[in-house]
Amino acid sequence: MAEPERWEVSSDAAEVYETCFVPAIFEAWAGPVADAAGIRTGNRVLDVGCGTGVLAREALRRVGQEGQVIGLDLNEGMLAVAPRAEPKIEWRQGDAASLPFKDASFLTP
């Protein structure tokens, strides 16, 4: 069986993504996506494919001190930029096809 193709975005490209594309495009969607997910105080949230973390940052605002947000991305370049935008989120490298968490560990209470 062939290995899946993997690609990397450099941290320089991730910086451009964060400074240009997030404010122009993605930031406007963070609130509506968090609304649709029903994120609220005390939740434990996993943002899979978090990129530089625009949705994870919105989730953190909503979960408050009682909650937890983890951003997971395969791409090291994106994860190099994400903690500078929000160091209070736990940023982890991982594959959505093989999550490094126990089953049902992100269900709402």
N, C-alpha and C positions, 0 to 999 in steps of 0.2 A: 504494500500500500504506500502511495506517495505521501511524503511529508507535506502538511499544509504550508502554503506560501505565507511568509511573515515579512512585514515591512516595518521600518522604523522611521519615525519623524524625529529629526534632530531637535535638540533643545532650542536652537535658534529658530527653527520653524514653529515650534510650540510657543515661543515668545511672540512671534508674529500672530499666531492664532489667538493667543490670549489678549494681546493689545489691540488687534484690529477686528477680528471676526467675532469675538465674544461680545464686545459692546455693540457692534453693528448688527449682529444677527441673533446670536444664541442667548444673550442675557434676557431678551424679551420673552423667551420661551421658558425660562427657569421657573417662574411663578406659576404659569398655567400647567406645566408638567407636574410640579409639586402639588398643586391643587388636585389634579387628576389622580395622583397617587395617594392623596389623603394624608399627607405627612403632617403630623401634629406633635405637640409637646410630649416628650418622653419616648418617642419612637426610636428604634434602632434601624438606621437606613443604610442600605448598600447601593451605591451608584456604580453600576457596572458599565465599563467603557466610559469612564468619567472624563477622560481628556484632561484639561487643565482645571476642571472642577466647578464649572459655573452652576450646575444643578446641585452638586454636593454643598456648595456654599449657601445656596437658598435653603436646602434641607437643614443645614446647621442652624440657620436663623429660626427655623420653625421648631426644631426638636428641643431647643433650649439646653440648659445645664443638665436636665434629667435624661436627655437622649444621647445618642451616639451616631456619628456619620463616618462611614468608611468609603473611600473612593478607590475603585479597582480599575486598573487599565493594563493592557499588555505592553503599552509603549513607554519605554523609559524616558524618552524625550518629553512627553506630556507630564509624566510624574516628576520630572526635574523642575518644572515650572509650577505645578500645583501647590506645593507647600509654601511657596513665597506668597501666593495669593491668600492662603488660609492655613496657617500652621496647626490649628486646633483639630483639623480633620486627620484621621488616620489614612494615609495614602499607601496603597499596596500594589505591587505588580502581580498580575495574575491573569489567567485566561478564563473568559466567560464560559467556555466549554468544560472547564474543570475547576469549579469554584473551590477556593481553599478554606471553606467554612463548613461547619456541621449543617446538615439538613434542618430546615425550619428555624434557623437561628435569627431570621429577620422578620418573623411574623409579627403583626401588630398585637398588642396586649388585649 
